[in-house]
């Protein structure tokens, strides 16, 4: 299923709730899938309690993209990191991958990040073995940048940034 323009208007970015986090647990059936999404510190096997805790969905601006039936299509988080709005843990429901949902989610997160943080740039990490996500982020204007000195996983991720076109910088 490819998301058409009409279907896109039926999609809504919402603040993540406990029920959404519960639904996401089925997206990650093994240790590799959870590590690929959330990094090496996320526990597997997980319980409901550890998934909720490790996801840190209450500590960060956590959002879901839902359809008109309130079915969760995608998840992503936003927070400030090194003076940038950082996008984290973006994932698309396996049933909706390769449909355009990731692109819709990314653009919604960029809009929400602009409204929430008012920072001049966005940043994110993308695994080197995830060319689909890399192409999505590149297509949205992200470019590879120097890896933050305090960040782990330099050997398995690219660090990407892009300007926030909704924030004025400089003298004006």
C-alpha positions in Angstrom: 0.0 0.0 0.0 1.5 3.3 -1.1 0.3 6.4 0.8 -1.5 8.7 -1.6 -2.0 12.5 -1.1 -5.6 11.9 0.0 -4.6 9.1 2.5 -1.9 11.4 3.8 -4.5 13.8 5.0 -6.1 11.0 7.0 -2.9 10.5 9.0 -2.3 12.3 12.2 0.7 12.8 14.4 -0.2 12.3 18.1 1.6 12.2 21.4 2.5 8.6 22.1 0.4 6.9 24.8 0.9 3.7 26.7 -1.4 1.8 24.3 0.8 2.8 21.4 4.0 1.6 23.1 2.3 -1.7 23.9 1.4 -2.1 20.2 4.9 -1.4 19.1 6.4 -4.3 21.1 5.3 -6.7 18.3 7.4 -4.8 15.8 10.6 -6.1 17.3 10.6 -9.9 17.5 14.3 -10.5 18.1 17.4 -9.0 19.6 18.7 -7.8 16.2 15.5 -5.9 15.4 15.5 -4.1 18.8 19.2 -3.3 18.7 18.8 -2.0 15.1 16.0 0.3 16.2 17.0 1.4 19.7 20.7 0.6 20.1 22.7 -1.7 22.3 21.4 -0.6 25.7 17.7 -1.6 25.0 17.0 -4.9 26.7 16.0 -8.1 24.9 14.2 -10.2 25.7 12.0 -7.4 27.0 8.9 -7.3 29.2 6.2 -4.7 28.9 7.8 -2.9 31.9 11.4 -3.0 30.4 10.2 -2.0 27.0 8.3 1.1 28.4 11.3 2.0 30.5 14.0 1.5 27.9 11.9 3.4 25.3 11.9 6.5 27.5 8.7 7.6 25.8 7.7 9.7 28.8 11.1 11.4 29.0 11.2 12.6 25.4 8.7 14.1 22.9 7.4 10.8 21.7 5.0 10.7 18.8 3.0 8.2 16.7 1.6 8.5 13.3 -1.9 7.0 13.2 -4.6 6.5 10.6 -8.3 7.4 10.9 -8.9 4.1 12.8 -6.1 5.1 15.3 -3.9 2.3 14.1 -0.3 3.1 14.8 1.7 3.3 11.6 5.0 4.8 12.8 6.8 6.1 15.9 9.5 8.6 16.5 11.1 10.8 19.3 12.5 14.3 19.5 14.8 15.9 22.0 17.6 18.5 22.2 21.1 17.2 21.6 24.1 19.4 21.2 22.1 22.4 20.3 20.0 20.6 17.6 16.6 19.0 17.5 17.5 15.3 17.5 15.2 12.7 15.8 15.5 9.3 17.4 14.0 5.8 17.3 12.0 6.3 14.2 10.3 3.2 13.1 7.5 2.2 10.8 5.1 -0.6 11.6 6.3 -3.6 9.6 2.9 -3.9 7.9 3.4 -0.4 6.5 7.0 -0.4 5.4 7.9 0.7 1.8 4.5 2.6 1.6 5.6 6.2 2.1 4.7 6.2 5.8 8.3 6.8 6.8 8.4 9.9 4.6 5.2 11.2 6.1 6.4 10.5 9.6 9.7 12.2 9.0 8.1 15.4 7.7 5.7 15.4 10.6 8.5 15.1 13.1 10.4 17.9 11.4 7.4 20.1 11.6 6.8 19.2 15.3 10.5 19.6 16.1 10.5 23.1 14.6 7.4 24.1 16.7 8.7 22.5 19.9 12.4 23.3 20.0 13.1 26.3 17.7 16.7 25.2 17.1 18.6 26.0 13.9 19.4 22.4 12.9 18.1 18.8 13.1 20.2 15.8 13.7 19.9 12.0 13.7 21.8 8.8 13.6 21.2 6.2 10.9 22.7 2.7 10.8 25.2 2.1 8.1 23.4 -1.1 7.2 20.0 0.7 6.6 20.2 2.1 3.1 16.5 2.7 2.9 16.5 5.0 5.9 19.7 6.7 4.6 18.0 7.5 1.3 14.9 8.8 3.1 17.0 11.2 5.3 19.2 12.3 2.4 16.1 13.0 0.3 14.8 15.2 3.2 18.0 17.3 3.1 20.1 15.5 5.8 23.8 15.2 5.1 26.6 13.3 6.8 28.3 15.4 9.5 31.1 14.9 12.0 30.2 12.4 14.6 29.6 13.9 18.1 32.5 13.1 20.4 30.2 11.9 23.2 28.2 9.5 21.0 28.7 5.8 20.8 28.3 3.6 17.7 30.5 5.5 15.3 31.4 2.2 13.7 27.8 1.3 12.9 26.1 4.6 12.3 26.2 7.8 10.3 25.5 11.1 12.0 23.4 13.4 9.8 22.2 17.0 10.1 20.2 19.4 8.2 19.2 23.1 8.7 15.8 23.9 10.2 14.4 26.2 7.5 11.7 27.4 9.9 14.2 29.1 12.3 15.9 32.3 11.4 19.6 32.5 12.3 22.2 35.3 12.3 21.5 39.0 12.5 18.4 38.8 10.6 
